[in-house]
Amino acid sequence: MKGEKKTQDDRVYEHIFDAILEQRLAPGTKLNEESLGEIFGVSRTIIRRALARLGHEQVVVIRPNRGAVVASPSIEEARQIVFARRIVEKAVTELVCERAEAEQVEQLKQMVRDEQACFDRGDQGAGLRLSGEFHLRLAEMAKNPPLLSFQRSLVSLCSLIIAQYEKSEAKSHCSYDEHFELIDAFAQRDKDKAVALMMHHLDHIEHKLDLGDETDSHDLKAIFSNVIGHK
């Protein structure tokens, strides 16, 4: 949405989307329209439209007469999502190698430096969000709108999967090192190397997954305290 004037619907959507990337919204969290309307200072109609958009991306489940909840993928669904992401990431990686401009490569480097800085100062949520945004930026650089649409859904779903199934001993972050390696391959336009690095990156994510405990943080006002504080 860069360069476009954002509507209230867009802003609500982005706040919820970012909260999922940052793992502040846990799988299974109930998204009460009235509470969200109070938090964001908008009508329930706007909340409903934002949730419908997230529902279309499958990161929110709209339950008739019971409201919306953050998706909670099963193990089998998690495997399907990771499989689908491999297909999309491979296509995106190949296109980025063909189409990346020097200025875009430098912007990617700055994005990953920002990601690393977040983790270094202990801001895990912002680091996770930037890690996801790195992959969304690649999809934008691929200049293929359907791939970008798929990627938005898959990246946010993967964030939910990691929150739900990551092994306790695997809770670490080294993705920015792999991101830097990918950027070098893009700069060299080395398609084979870039694809191999991306598949290794996804292997690394998948190998950290297992049945795990869900977070208990379902308090919407606590999750969006940063929004309430600036109203």
PyMOL commands that set and color helices and strands:
alter all, ss='L'
color gray80, all
select helices_A, chain A and resi 8-21+33-40+44-56+75-99+102-120+124-141+145-165+168-170+175-188+191-207+220-223+225-228
alter helices_A, ss='H'
color red, helices_A
select strands_A, chain A and resi 30-31+60-63+67-70
alter strands_A, ss='S'
color yellow, strands_A
deselect
rebuild
show_as cartoon
